[in-house]
Amino acid sequence: MQQKAWQASLLDKLRFVRRTPSVFTTWLLFSMAVALIGWGVLLANLKEAQSAVEKRALREAGALARTHADRLARSLDAMDQVARHVRLEWQLAKGALDLHKLRTEGFFSPAGLYEVTLFDRDGIPLTSTAPTISPAPVDDRDFFIALRNTVADPLSVSAPGYGLLEQRNVMHIARRLSAADGMFSGVVLISVANHFFTANYDPTVLGTHGLLGMLDSDRTLEVVRIGTRLIGPEEHGFTSIPALSQASGSMRLPAQQFNDGRARFIGWHPVPNYQIVAVIGLDEADTLAQYHAGRHSAIWYGTWASAALALLTALASGLSAELAWRKHRLGMAQATYRLATEEGSEGFYIIQPVRDRQGLVLDFMVIDCNQPGAEFFNARPQELIGKSISAFRGSLDTAAFIDYLHQASENGVYENEIDVPGNAALRLRWAHLKIIRSGDNLAVRLRDISAAKAHVAELKRRGNEDVLTGLPNRHWIQGYLPDALQHAQKEGQRLALLFIDLDGFKKVNDTAGHAAGDELLMHAAHRLQEAVRPHDKVVRFGGDEFVVIIENVEHRMDAAHVAERIGAAFGEAFRLSQGVHQVGTSIGIALFPTDGADTSTLLEKADIAMYSVKTNGKGGYQFYEAKFYNALRDRLDREAELRRAIEGDEFLMVYQPRVDILSGMTQSMEALVRWQHPERGLLEPAEFIGLAEDTGMVVELGALVIDKVCAQIARWSEHDAALVPVSINVSPQQFRNGDVGSVLGEALARHKVPPSLIELEITESSVMDEDAAVSSTLSQLQKQGIKILVDDFGTGYSSLSQLHRLDFDVLKVDQAFTANIETSAEGMVFFTAIVTMAHALGMRVVAEGVENLAQVRLLRTLQCDEVQGFFISRPLPAGDSQPVLPPRTFPTAYGNA
């Protein structure tokens, strides 16, 4: 019965909570706040949850105290009825009453619950339901004295204590016995076992550490049960009687308030008609056990709101039959969801179809929206709610938006990214739109993705733009040209592709340096943009290659005119920081659809046409012709042959002596490479060195030559004790990109060749840049004992400051100047100046290309140090011994020296 009463009380509380919107609002607000702001607010929400549990526990304690007070009132009333009945029987029996006999006849409840005893006016026991009666009088007891001294008929309830007649803890309930004349004749005393007043303790309600008891009005009476243990009168459940400030109520008492050291939620209520207070205590640890379990789960899963909503869902499922409860809960959930959307940055709208009588959708109407959603339209929510979509003209493309809504209505969902026109009133440039059908309504979410789109566009721009020139790059053309070709095909138009290569750029890059090359490319890009038509596209394809796209070409001469303007634009030399340089253009032209229908084919054929211009002397332009493909194939075959030759070492070395002009002694041997072609025979350098330099294979070929020369010197050293040094030619590209110092050092170490037997011949262009790395490499080589020679001096751009700074050992004058000493006085003067300058810098001078004795005589007169050429000796094969020439004497104009 007590359990049913508790269940009824719980249902009343649930109905009360249901009728109190603030409770649900608080919980839902907390749950949504946790979901939105995350772990930062989790502990605060858990504390709020704990407070709610404590409040509920206090309410339950108060309600249980009222129930307990009602039961105590009934119990005391029952004891009072027993006392009144015994008194009546005593009066009827004129004092001759045998209570023990009445007990045996079943007049009273079974023994153990309470015992009834009659005392005379002196406090001497007369009769009792107990088996034995103690003869000790009770005239000194408070209840006896109080009843003896009053003429009223009160019910006396004494504090619990050790029984007067029985050996147990009891509480005494007594009434006055009066004679016929109203004089005091004794008392009827009921000794009730203490557990009678706490027998309704229910562990399912109060837990294992709950408290059930009662206190009298002056807080001296205390009957307390904690769990299964009844507190005796010799001890107390409370360390001190709590100050209960009002007739009924509830509070939390700390652990130090109880003898067992456990904090509790206390509820109290006065017992009707008695000066007694009913007390109920719910153990705090037991009460909060579920909360702590929920707290652990909340921390584990990251949000307390999920657990709270799950609990509410469980409660709602138990009350699903009550429509009001469901509506209330739904309303609170909607309110909380609205709050969450207001705090976000996305626009949310609920849109309802507007139908005619036949059910056809005529329009759509906004029935709800959040604040961010209204701000997208520069409005307030109240201004949008109730507005039809067709009325949004000027803010968005209403026809397209209505179509999106129709698609969502039919398919259940629609999602897309919308490019908002610049003239629209919406406060965003790009929006992500998602529409979901919910029943008959549509939930619309609008999110501003303008910043993300702008970021992607910027990344795309950077990926499609050449960093140096600012022109579109190779990646851009791969995306643009297919669309342009598709458009041209659809419109029946022609398109031209100009593939442009800068003639002479490599020379500028090698002689003036990469910085000058970059500066030249920037100027070239500017000239190209000025030369083409405004709507033509200029692309830097890579290196010194550019592409021009000409769309809507009516005649092939339109492309030719653009090519001519480009050629004319490059007719003027470029003034760079490193000097004035002349660069031309070789232009290949491919036409769509004549020469190809796709991007790769057009680029390939324009490149082939450009290569045809290159091979025919450079400069100018050329439309693609099928015969060009064969020429390119020949070049590719030659490149493949050269690559196979390097990999298979089809090269041999010959050595041309260099002799002293006075003594006739061989001073050095210049190593010259020859290609032993398997089909064409022995090829001179002029037939493959240019190709090697154009393709970059000169670096691998140069490394091979260095290794072959060092290996040959090692073989010669096995037969000859004294060898003359061997000079090796190093191309500018090999010197810059081939790490000559490391390659040479490894070859010398591998073949155990002394560095003094190696000389390096480098061209002037190799050292034009005032590069610290170049100076350091040359210096390290010289410190090892390797001599450095400047080859073909006079054909490049060397300056005296560079010759002095780099401290060369030998200066080799180009054969063109050697030939001029016989034919012109200027040649003699120029050669004299070279010799004087070189000697002043401590360098020996070698004349290259000496063809006759007259040249030798003149060179001797001009104080040239060494000579080399066909007159001295043609290149010689290696042989088993070094092919050193025997000493010879050069006759002078006056006879033999």
C-alpha positions, 0 to 999 in steps of 0.5 A: 500500500505504501508503495502504491502511495509512493507511485501515485505521488511520483505520478503527481510530480511528473504531471506537475513537471509536465505542467511546468514548462520552465523545467523542460526549458531549463533541461533542453536549454542545457542540453542544446548548450552542451551540444553547441559549445562542447566540452567547455560547458560540460562540467557546469551542466553536470553541476546543474544536473546535480542540483536538479537531482538534489531538488527532486530528492528534496521534493521526494523527501518532503512528500514521503515525510507527509506520507510518513506523518499520515501513517504515524497519525494513524498508528498513534490514533490506533494506540490511543484507541487501545488505551481508551478501550482498556480504560473503558473496560477498566471502568466497566469492570470497576477496576477488576480487569485482567489484561493478561487474560484478555491477551490470551483471549485474543483481545489484543494484537499478538505479543511483541508489538505492544504491551498494555499495563494498568497502574494505580494512583500510586504507580503500582502495576495492577495488571498487564498483557505482559507475562510478568509484571515488575513491582517497581512503581512509576510514580516518578516517571514524567508521564505519570506525574503529568497525568496525575497533575492534570484534570484534562484527558491528554494522550501522553507520548513519552520519549523512547527508552528502556521498557518498564515491564519488558526488556526492550526499547519502547515508547510509552503512550498513556492515558489518565484513569479517573474515578467516578468522582473524577479523581485520579485513579492511575494510568493505562500505559501502552509500551509500543516497540520502537520498530512499530513506528518505523516498520514501513521502511521501504528500501526500494524507496528510501534505499539502503541508507535511508532514514525514517523516524519522528521527533517530538515538538521540543525535539527531545523525542527521537525514534530513528531507523537508518536502513535496517538498523533501528537506533536505540534510545541510548544512541541517536541517529542525529549528532544534534537535533536539526533546526527545522525552521518551519512546520514542514519542509525539506533540506540537505543535512551534511554528513557531520549531522548524522552519526553514521557520517552520511549526508542526506536529504531530509523532509519533515512534516508534523503529525496531525493532532500530535506534537510530533514531527515525521522525518524522512531522510534520503541518502545523498550517495544513493540518491546521486548514484544514478547522476554519477553514473550518468556523469561518467557516461556523459564525459565518456561520450562527450556530451551530457545532453545526449544522456539527458535527452535519452532520460527524457525520451525514456520518461516520455515513452512511459507517458506516451498515452498522454497527449499533453505531455508529448505536445509540451515536450515537443514544444520545448524541443522546438524552442531549444532547436530554435535557440540553437539555430539562432546561435549559428551562422546558417540560415534555417527556413520552414517552407510550406507549399501553397496549394489550390483546391485541386492540391496543385502547388501554386507557390511556397510560403515561409512559415518560420526562419531564424535570425541568420536566415533573415539577415541573409536577406537584410531583414528581420524574421518577422518580415520574412515569415508569411512571405511567399517565395514568388515575392522574393524578386530581386533577392534571388532567382525565384523561378530556380528556387521554386524549381529546387523546392519542387525537386525536394518535394518530389525526391525528399531532398535537394542539395546544391551550391548556388552561385548568387548573381552580383546584383541580387540582394542576398548578403552572400556570393556563394551559398550551400543549399539543402532542402529536406522534405518533412511531412508536407513542409520543407526544411531549408538550410542556407549556408554562406560558403563565399569565403571557402569558394574565394579561397578555392578560387585563389588556390586555383588562380595560383595553380594556373598562374606562372609565378615569374611572368603572371601569365597562365601556365601549362596547368591552365591551358590543360583546363582551358583549351579542351573547353575552347575546342568544344565551343569552337566545334559547337559553333563551327569555328576555327582556332589557332595555336601558336607555339613560341620558342625564344631564339638565343635565350639559352645563350643569355641564360648561360652567359649573363646568368639566371637572373638575367634570364628571368628578367628577359622572360618577364619582358618577353611576356609583356611584349607578347601580350602587347603583340597579340589581340586583346582577346587572345590568350598568352600562356607560358608553357615552360622555360622559354616556351610560350603558347598563344591561343587565337579563337574564332579564326576566320582565315589562317592568315589571321594567325600568320598576322599575329605571328608576324606582329610577335616577330616584329615585337622581338625585333628590338633588343632587350635592355636588361640589368646585365646588358643589352641582348637580342632574342628572337622567336621561332613560332609554330602554328597548328589549326583546329580542326585541320591539324587536330581535334584535341589539346595534346594533338594541337600542342604536339603539332604546333611544337613540331612546326616550331621545331621546323623553324628552329632547324631551318635557321630560326626566326619567323613562323611556320604552319604545321605540315606533315613532313615536319613530323619526319624531321622531328622523328629524325631528331628524336631518333638521333637523340635516342642514338646518342643516349644509347651511345652514352649508355653503351660507351661508343666514344673514343678519345684522341689527343692533340699535342700543344707545344712550346713555341720556343723549345718545341717540347710538348707541354700538354695533350688536349683530349678530343672525343669522337663517336664510333657510330655503329652504322655511320662510322667515326663522327666528329664532335660537330655532328653530336656535341650540339645535340648533346648540349640541346638535350642536356646529355652533355653532362653525362657525356662530359662525365664519361669523357673525364672517366675515359681520360683518367683511365687512359692516363692510368694505362699510360703511366704503366709504360711511361714514367714521365707524362705531360698533362692532359686537358679536358674540355668542359662545356658551360652546361656541364660546369654549371649542372654537372658538379665537375669538381666531384666527378673529377675528384672521384675519377682521379681517386678511382684510377689513382691519377695525380691531379697535376696530370689534368687540366680543365678547359672552360669557355668564357661563358662558363664563368660570366656570373660573379658566382661565389660557387663558381669561384670556389670550385675553380679555387679548390681545383687549382689547390689540388694541382689542376690547371684551369685554361680559358678556351676560345678566348675572344669569342665570349664576354670576359672582362679583365676583372674576371680574369684577374679574380678567377686567376686562370693558368692558361689563356687559349686564343681562338683560332679566328684571331690566330688567322687574322694576324696574317691578314690584317694589322688590326689582328696583330694589334689585337693579338699583341694586346691579348698576350700583354694582358695575359702575361701581366696576369701571370697566364701563359698564352696558347694560339689555337688553329695554327695552320702554317709556319708563317703563323708560327713565326709571327706568334713567336715574334708576338711572344706567344708561349704555345701553339696548337693546330694541324700544322703542329699535329692532328689529333692522335690516337691514344696508343699504349704510350702517350703520343708525345711529339718529339722535340722540334725547332721552328725556323724564324724569318732569319733562319732556324732558332 
